[in-house]
């Protein structure tokens, strides 16, 4: 199953964040058990696992019983984005099962509005 696409626009050198609510996707959604999950999110110039990311999201569990996570890009990470377009994805690793399960939760394009005033 392909991950949903959600394109984002952010400002260079500023903080960006959004929340994800992880459910089973049923008609009456039920929060997933994310007790042993870890999350990663990266921004790159192009989709390619061999290329290091330009910037990385910090992903924090806000509410474990309701499977709510925050995806956060600090101003210093956003300052690394020096052109207009990139790609990103967010993945989750479920280490509670063997073999470990990996899911791509979200993917999309990143449009960056370049800053006039930087952090320095």
Secondary structure, DSSP 8 states (H G I E B T S, - for coil): ---EE--EEEETTS-EEEEEE-B--SSS--B---TTEEEEEEEESSS-TTS--SEE-EEEEEETTTTEEEEEE-HHHHTT--SSEEEEEEEEEETTSSS-EEEEEEEEEEEEE--SS---
